[in-house]
């Protein structure tokens, strides 16, 4: 239901909505792609165990979600 309301709002604002599976987006390093539960130190803290990248966990996840959405859009446009 939420996605339907959001899609309607996006359409009325001339925006595109792309649903992305959020699984592991907060555990995946937006710099090197390493996925580990240990990367998520706290609710707000992210520190990659492989490349030592640090960021706010929500910002890191948002970057991963944006990239996933853009990749899905590119695949849909290529088809």
N, C-alpha and C positions, 0 to 999 in steps of 0.2 A: 504494500500500500504506500509506504514511504517513497519508494522509487517512482511510483506512478505520479504522485504529487510533485516530486522533484522534477520529473521529466516534463510535466505540464508547465511548471514554473520556468524551466530552462527554455522550453519552446516559446513561451510568451515573451521571454527576454531575448529571443533570437540567439540562444546559446545551445551548445551541443552537450548532451549528457552521455557519458560512456560508463557503464557499470564495470567496476574492476573488483576482482576477488581480493579482499584485503589480507588474506592469509599470509603470515610471516612478513608483512611489509614493515612492521616495527622491529623485526629481528634481523632484517637484511641491511647490510651496509650500502648506502647510496653511492659510496665511492668505489668500492671494490667488488661488491656483490656477495660477500661472505655472509652466510646465514648461520646464526647460532643464538640459542637462548641467552647465553652469557653476554651477548652484545647489548642487551637491554638491562642496564644496571639498576635503574629505578624507574618509577613511572615517567619521569621527565628526562632521564639521562640515557644517552646512547654512546657506547664506546666499542668500536670494532676490535675484536680480539686478534684479527689478522693484520690490518693496516694501521690501527691506532686512531682512525678517524673518530672524532667526537662531535656530537651535535645534540640539539634538543630532540628527543625521541619522536615527537610529533612532526617536527620539520623533516627529519630523516624519512619517516614513513610517508609524508606527503610527497616528497621527491620521488620515492619509489612508486607511489600510486599514479602520479602524473606520468612517469615514464611508461608504466603499464598501459595507461589509457591511450597515450599517444601511439604506442605500438599496436594496440587493438584498432585504433583509427586508421593507421597506415595499412594494416592488413585488409580492413574493410574497403578502403579506397582502391587497393590494388586488385580486388576481386571483381 
